[in-house]
Amino acid sequence: MQVTGERGKKYMMKRKLKKKLSHEPIGKVKIVDDFLPPPERLLVKPKPVKITITLNQDSIDFFKEIAQKEHVPYQQLIRALLDQYASHYR
């Protein structure tokens, strides 16, 4: 009787891709400018605080509709809106 692990091992051996390395040129290379921000700008985001809030159904429907089109959670859209609003008026 064959043990499951042995059967899986044989399957993996068949499926394993063999990579060949070569010392040939890789083709035309384009050097791009460094697009990362400097280390001092790579700050950790503030820790989020969970709250309970009651909103109108129309508002929730609005955010859910946009979220569905953008493929993001609607809560993320509401959070971004509030964060931008708060940053603007600080």
NORMOVEN-V201543 format. One line per field, one symbol per residue. psi: psi as a letter, one per 20 degrees, with the letter a starting at -180 (. if undefined). A space follows every 10 residues. Layout:
# NORMOVEN-V201543
psi: ???
This chain:
# NORMOVEN-V201543
psi: ppqghgghgg ghhhippppp qrjqqiappp pqqpiqrqhi imqpqqpqpp rpqprqhhgg hghhgghghi lqqhhhgggg ghgggghhj.
